[in-house]
């Protein structure tokens, strides 16, 4: 009887509760078009849902007062207060406005967790597909210049080696991540920036200054996180671009993307590919290339499945086949030319992630593995302008091969507290193995680097205005490397443990003005980096790099402080950032030309611990959008570099007329550089984009003798301006066409003093990577 009474009471309670139920439903749109899969949830509550593919949502609530929040990536967040009565069916529609400046974008790279960019305690710059399209960027290397403190430079006429500098530091100081994983090895750092096509990129997140506390060593200058596209909508597109370089060389590019998502949003897959075929380009008609011949084929994909509401499994795969060649007489076999650098890459990059959340979403576990493997055939050499028997023997033996592996495994745990504090901790095990062999020069790099890192970070939020981010990472790095060139052999066999702390403070001075300040410590262990795996041609001979006998680890201390003003009024958006930075380097790895010539005629450079140095300056960025039809952004960097004592750059071996050369500042680093981009979208069928970069005066070394003796040249500034127009035709919701055309480097601001002939210094290249270039393109399919 007692059990029956309890059942009856529960039944009537259920009826009473049901009578308090209210239903809120409606459509979420942008410009009268549905916004698929937008999130709708109760602020400070647990109720929420997701709109369907048509932008329609339905949310069941109990009677009461609520603030509903609507969010979707690329749009501004909307909040509405509602009061619902029991049994009420309320229709509530939301019209979203585009987040043109990305103020409410969600980023990952600041804290290793998803957080809004405007509220994160660490400054994050984001480069999105809209900007990559506006700049007609074919590869990652083309679009990275459009963020403060970032500059991509080309370092070789023969092979097109590129590197990205953050806050003036060399490329080896920057940790490049692919989908938040450090599988971008030193070898990939030589040519990889041109091997990642933009049609696979969802966004690029840039964090300047020390990131070692979260991402391990080699993040002294910061991190560049390339996040590839996820399956979000049912779309497909095929595109083609044709560029004409200085009315002389053709650059052809074809891409495809296709994505499908299940109706219940519990699984999806996206596939993408690109094919590029670029002719070589000779700027001064001396018969030697300034831009390499290039053929690249990339295919890849990304997929996810949700076994339940609390877990997700995702995988990503990318396969890259690239051939590039530069020098002279590209129609001949390389051993019959004066100079040839020929590279044939096969690269595979893949990874898998498993995420699971607790029932109340306060605990999150991530388990991941990622890998990259590159198999490269190479040729660095040639006859050097001579035709003796010994020259032919040397040229015939300049073939080489490289095998490069990186494997990353990790576990991360995130705890969210009710007061919005967050603890992030994890462990990561990294393996890299590199073997680079050129038998004819007795050249060998056989290097393995194994590291295990443990990190923890506490995000403390005692109030809505103040956030403190305190973290640290403990890394044990084991390097075992053998390095040989000619008759010289070196070995590195070390095991080092280093602690990298990080402290960041953020304070909201007003509703619009935020202060951020931080400190981070970083380190690099002795090993071969990307510059060491690249071989230059000087005086008709290859120039090799070897590590010194007593190379010690390099450490850094980085300090930053910034003010960020962001304001949204009706359709207006305004964003202004000013950031000061100083990075101190202790025992920095420094490349010194020794003046030594090996028995086979090759020139030798040596990596040594240099004089202590510092880089200091300011990054700035200003963005304004009066409405979604107009956008203007201007950013740049003013900086200085300084060695505490004069740094040896060339060490004379006593050759008459050649003396030691020392410098007080870094070479190839301008004191001022920046970018601009402006967009006009009068309607959804037409838009115009104006973009450009400025590179200030800098000192660039030029080798003028066969011993490597240098001449320091002060080069003029460059202003590289691009214009692009697009026209869109929507035949229906399932088929659209976009036509585009424009000019890159409109004023032909391009280097005009290249070294010439078979004995040229192939590293003497600077400024924009293209002369004036015309382009046209077409894209069709179902896309948004």
C-alpha positions in Angstrom: 0.0 0.0 0.0 2.8 2.4 0.9 4.6 1.7 -2.4 1.3 2.4 -4.3 0.9 5.8 -2.5 4.4 6.8 -3.5 3.8 5.9 -7.1 0.6 7.9 -7.2 2.3 10.9 -5.6 5.1 10.7 -8.2 2.6 10.5 -11.0 0.8 13.6 -9.8 4.1 15.4 -9.4 5.0 14.6 -12.9 1.7 15.9 -14.1 2.2 19.1 -12.2 5.8 19.5 -13.5 4.6 18.9 -17.1 2.1 21.7 -16.7 5.1 24.1 -16.0 6.7 23.2 -19.4 7.1 25.9 -22.1 8.4 25.6 -25.6 10.6 28.3 -27.3 11.2 27.8 -31.0 12.1 29.8 -34.1 14.6 30.5 -36.9 18.2 31.7 -36.8 19.1 33.6 -39.9 21.7 36.0 -41.4 20.5 38.2 -44.3 17.3 36.2 -44.4 19.3 33.0 -45.0 19.4 30.2 -42.4 22.4 29.8 -40.1 22.8 26.0 -39.7 23.9 24.4 -36.5 23.9 27.6 -34.4 24.0 27.0 -30.6 21.2 28.2 -28.4 21.5 27.9 -24.6 20.4 29.5 -21.3 23.0 31.8 -19.8 24.3 30.3 -16.5 22.0 27.3 -17.0 22.2 23.8 -18.3 19.5 23.9 -21.0 20.5 24.2 -24.6 20.2 22.9 -28.1 21.5 23.2 -31.6 19.7 24.5 -34.7 19.2 22.1 -37.6 20.5 22.5 -41.1 17.7 25.0 -41.9 18.5 27.2 -38.9 15.4 26.0 -37.0 15.6 25.3 -33.2 13.3 24.1 -30.5 14.0 24.5 -26.8 12.0 23.1 -23.9 12.1 25.1 -20.6 10.2 25.3 -17.4 8.2 28.5 -16.8 10.4 31.4 -15.6 12.8 34.1 -16.6 15.8 33.4 -18.8 18.5 35.0 -20.9 19.0 33.1 -24.1 22.4 33.2 -25.8 22.8 32.4 -29.5 26.3 31.7 -30.9 27.8 30.6 -34.2 31.3 30.9 -35.4 31.7 33.9 -37.6 28.8 35.8 -36.2 28.3 38.1 -33.2 26.7 36.6 -30.1 23.1 37.6 -29.4 21.5 37.6 -25.9 17.7 38.1 -25.3 15.8 38.2 -22.1 12.5 36.2 -22.1 9.7 35.4 -19.7 7.8 32.2 -20.4 4.6 30.9 -18.7 3.6 27.3 -18.4 2.1 25.7 -21.5 3.3 28.7 -23.5 4.6 28.1 -27.1 6.8 31.1 -27.8 8.2 31.9 -31.2 11.5 33.7 -31.0 13.6 34.4 -34.1 17.2 35.6 -34.1 18.9 37.6 -36.9 22.6 37.3 -36.6 25.2 39.9 -37.7 28.6 38.9 -39.1 31.5 39.2 -36.8 33.7 41.0 -39.4 36.7 41.6 -37.2 36.5 38.2 -35.4 36.1 39.8 -32.0 34.0 36.9 -30.7 35.9 34.1 -32.5 36.8 31.0 -30.5 40.5 30.1 -30.4 42.6 27.2 -29.1 46.2 28.2 -29.0 46.2 30.6 -26.0 45.4 28.1 -23.3 45.0 24.7 -25.2 41.2 25.1 -24.6 38.4 26.7 -26.5 38.0 30.3 -25.4 36.8 33.5 -27.0 39.6 35.5 -28.5 38.6 38.8 -26.9 38.5 37.4 -23.4 41.6 35.1 -23.5 44.4 36.3 -21.2 46.9 35.8 -24.1 46.9 37.8 -27.3 45.9 35.6 -30.2 45.9 36.8 -33.8 43.8 34.8 -36.2 44.1 34.5 -40.0 40.9 33.2 -41.5 39.9 31.9 -45.0 38.3 35.2 -45.9 41.6 36.9 -45.6 43.5 34.1 -47.3 41.1 34.4 -50.3 41.4 38.2 -50.3 45.2 38.0 -50.5 45.0 35.3 -53.2 47.1 33.0 -51.0 47.7 29.7 -52.6 49.8 28.3 -49.8 50.3 29.0 -46.1 53.5 30.9 -46.9 51.5 33.5 -48.9 49.0 34.4 -46.2 51.1 34.5 -42.9 52.3 38.0 -43.4 48.9 39.4 -42.5 49.3 39.4 -38.7 51.3 41.6 -36.4 54.9 40.5 -35.7 54.8 37.9 -38.5 57.0 38.0 -41.6 57.6 35.3 -44.1 60.9 35.5 -46.1 62.4 33.6 -48.9 66.0 32.5 -48.4 67.1 30.8 -51.6 66.8 31.5 -55.3 67.5 27.9 -56.2 65.0 26.0 -54.0 62.6 28.6 -52.6 63.3 27.9 -49.0 61.0 30.0 -46.8 60.8 30.6 -43.1 58.4 32.5 -40.8 59.9 35.0 -38.4 57.9 36.0 -35.2 59.0 39.3 -33.6 62.2 39.3 -35.7 63.5 35.9 -34.6 64.6 33.2 -37.1 62.2 30.5 -38.2 63.7 27.8 -35.9 62.5 29.9 -32.9 58.8 29.4 -34.0 56.9 26.3 -33.2 54.6 25.5 -36.1 51.7 23.3 -35.1 49.3 21.3 -37.3 45.9 20.9 -35.6 47.6 21.9 -32.3 50.2 19.1 -32.6 54.0 19.7 -33.1 54.6 17.4 -36.1 56.0 20.1 -38.2 59.6 19.0 -38.1 62.8 20.9 -38.9 62.8 19.4 -42.4 59.2 20.4 -43.0 60.2 23.9 -41.8 62.5 24.2 -44.8 59.8 23.8 -47.5 56.6 23.0 -45.6 55.2 26.5 -45.6 54.7 26.2 -49.3 53.4 22.6 -49.1 50.3 23.4 -47.0 47.6 24.7 -49.5 45.1 27.3 -48.2 42.0 25.4 -49.3 42.5 22.9 -46.5 42.9 25.6 -43.8 40.1 26.6 -41.5 42.2 29.2 -39.7 45.7 30.0 -38.5 46.2 31.1 -34.9 49.4 33.1 -34.0 50.6 33.5 -30.4 53.6 35.7 -30.2 56.3 35.4 -27.5 57.3 32.4 -25.4 54.9 29.4 -25.7 57.2 26.8 -24.3 55.2 26.4 -21.1 52.4 24.8 -23.2 54.0 23.5 -26.4 57.5 22.5 -25.5 60.9 23.7 -26.7 61.4 25.7 -29.9 58.5 28.0 -29.1 60.7 30.9 -28.0 59.3 33.3 -30.5 55.8 31.9 -30.3 53.5 29.4 -32.1 51.7 29.3 -35.4 48.8 26.8 -35.2 47.4 25.7 -38.6 43.9 24.3 -38.1 42.6 22.3 -41.0 38.9 22.3 -42.0 36.4 20.2 -40.1 33.2 18.8 -41.6 30.5 21.3 -40.6 28.1 21.6 -43.5 27.1 19.6 -46.6 29.1 21.4 -49.2 31.3 20.8 -52.3 33.4 23.0 -54.5 35.9 22.9 -57.3 38.2 25.8 -58.0 41.0 26.8 -60.4 43.4 29.7 -60.5 45.8 30.8 -63.2 48.6 33.4 -62.4 51.0 35.0 -64.9 54.3 36.0 -63.2 55.7 39.1 -64.8 54.1 38.2 -68.1 56.6 35.3 -68.3 55.9 32.3 -66.1 52.6 30.5 -65.4 51.3 29.3 -62.0 48.4 26.9 -62.3 46.3 25.7 -59.4 43.3 23.4 -59.1 41.5 22.6 -55.8 38.5 20.6 -54.6 36.6 20.4 -51.2 33.7 18.2 -50.3 32.1 17.8 -46.9 29.1 15.9 -45.5 27.6 15.8 -42.1 24.9 13.4 -40.7 21.5 14.9 -39.9 22.0 14.2 -36.2 25.4 15.9 -36.3 27.0 12.9 -34.7 29.4 12.2 -37.6 30.9 13.9 -40.6 33.7 13.8 -43.1 35.5 16.3 -45.3 37.9 15.6 -48.2 40.1 18.1 -49.9 42.8 18.2 -52.5 45.0 20.5 -54.6 47.3 20.3 -57.6 49.8 23.1 -58.4 52.1 23.4 -61.4 54.4 26.5 -61.4 56.9 27.4 -64.1 60.4 28.6 -63.1 61.0 32.4 -63.3 64.3 34.2 -64.1 64.1 37.9 -63.1 67.3 39.2 -64.7 67.7 36.9 -67.8 71.0 35.4 -66.5 69.7 31.9 -67.1 69.3 31.1 -63.4 66.0 31.0 -61.5 64.8 33.4 -58.9 61.5 31.4 -58.5 61.7 27.6 -58.7 59.8 25.2 -60.9 57.2 23.6 -58.6 54.7 20.7 -58.8 52.6 19.9 -55.8 49.8 17.4 -55.2 48.1 17.3 -51.8 45.1 15.2 -50.7 43.7 14.9 -47.3 40.6 14.5 -45.1 39.2 14.9 -41.7 36.4 12.9 -40.0 34.7 12.6 -36.7 32.1 10.5 -35.0 30.4 11.0 -31.6 29.7 7.7 -29.9 27.5 9.6 -27.5 26.8 13.2 -26.4 29.9 13.3 -24.2 32.6 11.9 -26.4 34.1 12.5 -29.8 36.6 10.6 -32.0 38.3 12.4 -34.8 41.0 11.5 -37.4 42.9 13.6 -40.0 45.1 12.5 -42.9 47.2 14.5 -45.4 49.4 13.2 -48.2 51.8 15.6 -50.0 53.9 14.9 -53.1 56.0 17.8 -54.2 58.8 18.3 -56.7 60.8 21.5 -57.0 63.8 22.5 -58.9 65.8 25.7 -59.4 69.1 26.7 -60.9 70.0 26.8 -64.6 69.1 24.6 -67.7 66.2 22.8 -66.0 65.7 20.7 -69.2 69.0 18.8 -68.5 69.8 16.2 -65.9 71.0 18.1 -62.8 74.6 16.8 -62.9 75.1 18.5 -66.4 74.1 22.0 -65.1 76.1 24.7 -63.4 73.8 24.9 -60.4 70.8 22.7 -59.5 68.8 22.3 -56.4 66.2 19.6 -57.0 63.9 18.2 -54.2 61.3 15.4 -54.5 59.2 15.1 -51.3 56.7 12.4 -50.2 55.1 13.5 -47.0 52.4 11.9 -44.9 50.8 13.7 -41.9 48.1 12.1 -39.8 46.6 12.0 -36.4 43.7 10.8 -34.2 42.0 12.4 -31.1 39.6 11.0 -28.5 37.7 13.4 -26.2 35.3 12.5 -23.4 33.5 14.9 -21.1 31.9 14.1 -17.7 28.1 14.3 -17.4 28.2 17.8 -16.0 30.8 18.9 -18.6 33.3 20.0 -15.9 35.9 17.4 -16.6 37.4 16.7 -20.0 40.0 14.1 -21.1 41.8 14.2 -24.4 44.0 11.4 -25.8 45.9 12.0 -29.0 48.5 10.8 -31.4 49.9 12.5 -34.5 52.7 11.7 -36.9 54.5 13.1 -39.9 56.9 11.2 -42.2 58.9 12.6 -45.1 60.9 10.7 -47.7 63.0 13.1 -49.8 65.3 12.7 -52.7 67.6 15.7 -53.3 70.3 17.1 -55.5 72.5 20.0 -54.4 75.3 20.7 -56.8 76.4 21.1 -60.4 79.5 22.0 -62.4 79.8 25.5 -60.9 80.6 27.1 -64.2 83.7 24.8 -64.8 84.0 21.7 -67.0 87.0 19.8 -65.6 87.0 16.1 -65.0 86.9 16.6 -61.2 84.0 19.0 -61.5 82.0 16.3 -63.3 82.9 13.7 -60.7 81.8 16.0 -57.9 78.6 17.0 -59.7 77.7 13.3 -60.3 78.0 12.6 -56.6 75.7 15.4 -55.4 72.6 13.3 -55.1 71.2 12.7 -51.6 68.3 11.3 -49.6 66.5 12.3 -46.4 64.1 10.4 -44.1 62.3 12.4 -41.4 59.9 11.1 -38.8 58.0 12.9 -36.0 55.6 11.1 -33.6 53.6 12.9 -30.9 51.5 11.2 -28.2 49.7 13.0 -25.4 47.1 13.0 -22.7 45.4 16.2 -21.5 43.0 16.7 -18.6 40.9 19.9 -18.2 38.9 20.7 -15.1 36.3 23.5 -15.1 35.1 24.9 -11.8 31.8 26.6 -11.0 33.6 30.0 -10.5 35.0 29.7 -14.1 38.5 28.7 -12.9 40.2 26.2 -15.2 43.0 23.7 -14.6 44.7 22.2 -17.6 47.4 19.5 -17.3 48.9 16.9 -19.5 51.8 14.8 -20.5 53.3 14.6 -24.0 55.9 12.3 -25.6 57.6 13.4 -28.8 60.0 11.4 -31.0 61.8 12.9 -34.1 64.3 11.0 -36.2 66.2 12.6 -39.1 68.7 11.0 -41.5 70.1 13.2 -44.2 72.8 11.7 -46.5 74.8 13.0 -49.5 77.5 10.3 -50.0 79.4 12.3 -52.7 80.2 15.1 -50.2 80.5 12.7 -47.2 77.6 14.6 -45.7 75.6 13.0 -42.9 73.0 14.2 -40.4 71.8 11.3 -38.3 69.8 12.7 -35.4 67.2 11.5 -33.0 65.4 13.8 -30.4 63.2 12.2 -27.8 61.4 14.3 -25.3 58.8 13.8 -22.6 57.0 16.9 -21.2 54.7 17.4 -18.3 52.7 20.6 -18.1 50.1 22.2 -15.9 48.3 25.5 -16.0 45.8 27.2 -13.6 43.5 29.9 -15.0 42.4 31.8 -11.9 39.4 34.2 -12.2 38.6 35.8 -8.9 36.4 38.3 -10.6 34.9 39.0 -14.0 37.6 41.7 -14.6 40.7 39.8 -13.5 42.3 36.6 -14.8 45.7 35.1 -13.9 47.2 32.3 -15.9 50.0 30.5 -14.1 51.6 27.5 -15.8 54.8 25.6 -16.3 56.2 22.7 -18.3 59.0 20.3 -17.4 60.7 18.7 -20.3 63.4 16.1 -20.5 65.0 16.1 -23.9 67.5 13.5 -25.1 69.5 14.4 -28.3 71.7 11.8 -30.0 73.2 13.2 -33.2 76.1 12.5 -35.6 77.0 15.3 -38.0 79.6 14.9 -40.7 80.8 16.9 -43.7 83.9 16.2 -45.6 86.5 15.1 -43.1 84.8 16.9 -40.1 82.7 14.9 -37.7 80.7 16.2 -34.7 78.5 14.4 -32.2 75.8 15.5 -29.7 74.7 13.2 -27.0 72.9 14.9 -24.2 70.0 14.5 -21.8 68.7 17.7 -20.4 65.8 18.6 -18.2 64.4 22.1 -18.3 61.6 23.9 -16.6 59.6 26.6 -18.5 57.3 28.7 -16.4 54.7 31.0 -17.7 52.7 33.8 -16.0 50.0 36.0 -17.7 47.8 38.6 -16.1 44.7 40.1 -17.7 42.6 42.9 -16.3 39.5 44.5 -17.8 40.0 48.2 -17.2 36.7 49.1 -18.7 34.1 47.2 -20.6 36.1 47.9 -23.8 39.7 48.2 -22.6 41.7 45.1 -21.5 45.3 45.0 -20.2 47.4 41.9 -20.6 50.9 41.3 -19.4 53.1 38.2 -19.2 56.4 36.4 -18.8 57.6 33.1 -20.3 60.9 31.2 -20.3 62.0 29.0 -23.2 64.9 26.9 -24.3 66.4 25.0 -27.2 68.8 22.0 -27.0 71.7 21.6 -29.4 70.5 19.9 -32.6 70.1 20.5 -36.3 67.3 22.9 -37.2 65.7 23.9 -40.5 68.5 26.3 -41.6 71.0 23.5 -41.1 69.1 21.0 -43.3 69.1 23.6 -46.2 72.1 23.7 -48.5 73.0 27.0 -50.3 75.0 27.5 -53.4 77.9 30.0 -53.2 80.6 30.6 -55.7 79.4 27.6 -57.7 79.9 25.3 -54.6 77.5 24.0 -51.9 77.6 25.7 -48.5 77.2 23.3 -45.6 76.4 23.9 -41.9 77.8 21.9 -39.0 77.3 22.1 -35.2 80.3 23.3 -33.1 82.0 20.9 -30.7 81.0 22.7 -27.6 77.4 23.9 -28.4 75.3 24.4 -25.3 71.6 24.9 -24.8 70.0 28.2 -25.5 67.6 29.9 -23.1 65.3 32.8 -23.3 63.2 35.2 -21.2 60.2 36.9 -22.9 58.2 39.7 -21.5 55.0 41.2 -23.0 52.4 43.9 -22.2 49.5 45.0 -24.2 46.3 47.1 -24.3 43.4 46.0 -26.4 40.4 48.2 -27.0 37.3 46.5 -28.6 33.9 48.0 -29.0 30.7 47.1 -30.8 28.0 49.6 -31.3 25.0 48.6 -33.5 26.7 47.6 -36.8 30.0 49.2 -35.9 33.0 47.2 -34.8 36.3 48.7 -33.6 39.4 46.9 -32.4 42.8 48.4 -31.5 45.8 46.5 -30.1 49.2 47.9 -28.9 51.7 45.3 -27.6 55.2 45.8 -26.3 57.6 42.9 -26.1 61.2 42.1 -25.2 62.9 38.7 -25.7 66.3 38.1 -24.1 68.4 35.3 -25.6 71.2 33.7 -23.6 73.9 31.8 -25.6 71.8 32.0 -28.8 72.6 29.5 -31.6 74.5 31.7 -34.2 75.6 30.8 -37.7 79.2 31.8 -38.4 80.8 31.6 -41.8 84.3 30.1 -41.0 86.1 31.1 -44.1 87.1 27.4 -44.4 86.9 25.6 -47.7 86.7 21.8 -47.6 88.8 19.5 -49.9 85.9 19.2 -52.3 85.6 23.0 -52.6 82.5 23.3 -50.3 82.2 26.3 -48.0 81.6 25.6 -44.3 79.4 27.4 -41.8 79.3 26.6 -38.1 76.6 26.9 -35.5 78.1 28.3 -32.3 76.7 29.9 -29.1 76.8 33.5 -29.9 76.8 36.7 -27.8 73.7 37.3 -25.6 71.1 39.3 -27.5 67.7 40.8 -27.2 64.8 41.7 -29.5 62.4 44.5 -28.3 59.7 46.6 -29.9 56.0 47.0 -30.3 53.3 45.3 -32.4 50.1 47.2 -33.3 46.9 46.4 -35.0 43.9 48.6 -35.8 40.6 47.3 -37.3 37.4 49.1 -38.0 34.1 47.9 -39.7 31.3 50.5 -39.9 29.0 47.7 -41.2 29.5 44.2 -42.8 30.0 45.9 -46.2 33.3 47.6 -45.2 36.3 46.3 -43.3 39.8 47.9 -42.8 42.7 46.5 -40.9 46.2 47.9 -40.5 49.0 46.3 -38.4 52.7 46.2 -38.1 55.8 46.0 -36.0 58.4 48.5 -34.8 61.4 46.7 -33.3 65.1 46.6 -32.7 67.6 43.8 -32.3 70.9 44.1 -30.3 73.8 41.9 -29.3 75.4 42.6 -25.9 78.8 42.4 -27.6 79.7 42.4 -31.2 78.7 39.1 -32.8 81.1 37.4 -35.2 79.5 36.8 -38.6 82.5 35.9 -40.7 85.7 34.4 -39.4 88.7 35.0 -41.7 91.2 32.2 -42.3 93.9 34.7 -43.1 93.2 35.1 -46.8 94.6 38.4 -48.0 92.1 41.2 -48.1 89.6 39.3 -45.9 89.1 40.3 -42.3 86.7 39.2 -39.5 83.2 40.7 -39.9 81.1 41.4 -36.7 77.6 42.8 -36.3 75.8 44.6 -33.5 72.2 43.8 -34.8 70.6 40.9 -36.5 70.8 40.7 -40.3 67.7 40.3 -42.5 65.5 41.9 -39.9 63.8 45.2 -40.7 63.0 47.6 -37.9 59.6 48.3 -39.4 57.2 46.0 -41.3 53.5 45.6 -41.5 50.4 45.0 -43.6 47.0 46.3 -44.5 43.8 44.8 -45.8 40.5 46.5 -46.9 37.3 45.0 -48.2 34.2 46.4 -49.8 31.2 44.1 -50.2 28.4 46.3 -51.6 26.2 43.2 -52.0 26.5 39.4 -51.9 27.3 39.2 -55.6 30.4 41.4 -55.7 33.4 42.4 -53.5 36.7 44.2 -53.8 39.8 43.5 -51.7 42.9 45.6 -51.3 45.8 44.1 -49.4 49.4 44.8 -49.0 52.6 44.4 -47.0 55.5 46.8 -46.1 59.0 45.7 -45.5 61.4 48.3 -44.2 65.1 48.8 -44.7 67.4 46.0 -43.4 70.9 44.7 -43.6 71.4 41.7 -45.9 74.7 39.8 -46.3 76.1 39.0 -49.7 78.9 36.4 -50.2 81.5 37.9 -52.5 84.3 35.3 -52.5 84.7 31.5 -52.8 85.7 31.4 -49.1 82.4 32.9 -47.9 83.7 36.4 -47.3 80.7 38.8 -46.8 79.6 42.2 -47.8 76.8 43.8 -45.8 74.3 45.6 -47.9 71.6 48.1 -46.7 68.6 47.4 -48.9 65.7 49.6 -49.7 62.1 49.1 -48.3 59.3 47.4 -50.3 55.6 48.0 -50.5 53.7 45.1 -52.0 50.1 46.0 -52.9 47.5 43.6 -54.2 44.0 44.1 -55.6 41.3 41.5 -56.2 37.7 41.6 -57.4 35.2 38.8 -57.1 31.7 38.3 -58.6 29.3 35.7 -57.3 26.3 34.1 -59.0 23.9 32.0 -57.0 21.9 29.8 -59.4 20.2 28.1 -56.5 20.9 27.0 -53.0 22.9 24.0 -54.3 25.0 25.6 -57.1 27.0 28.8 -57.1 29.8 30.2 -59.1 32.5 32.8 -58.2 34.7 34.6 -60.7 37.9 36.4 -59.5 40.7 38.4 -61.0 43.4 40.8 -59.8 47.0 41.8 -59.6 49.6 40.9 -57.0 52.4 43.3 -56.3 50.7 46.0 -58.4 53.6 48.4 -58.4 56.2 45.7 -59.1 58.1 46.4 -55.9 60.7 43.6 -56.3 64.4 43.0 -55.7 66.5 44.3 -58.6 70.1 43.4 -57.5 70.1 39.6 -57.5 73.5 38.0 -57.7 74.1 36.6 -61.1 75.7 33.7 -62.9 77.0 30.2 -61.8 79.0 31.6 -58.9 76.2 33.6 -57.4 75.2 33.6 -53.7 71.8 31.9 -53.9 70.9 33.2 -50.4 71.0 36.8 -51.5 67.3 37.2 -51.9 64.9 39.4 -50.0 61.7 41.4 -50.3 58.4 40.2 -51.8 58.3 36.6 -53.1 56.7 37.6 -56.5 57.1 40.4 -59.0 53.9 41.9 -60.6 51.5 38.9 -61.2 48.2 38.8 -62.9 45.7 36.2 -61.9 42.2 34.9 -62.7 40.1 32.2 -61.0 36.8 30.4 -61.0 35.1 28.4 -58.3 31.8 26.5 -58.5 29.8 24.2 -56.3 27.7 24.5 -53.1 29.6 26.6 -50.6 29.0 29.3 -48.0 
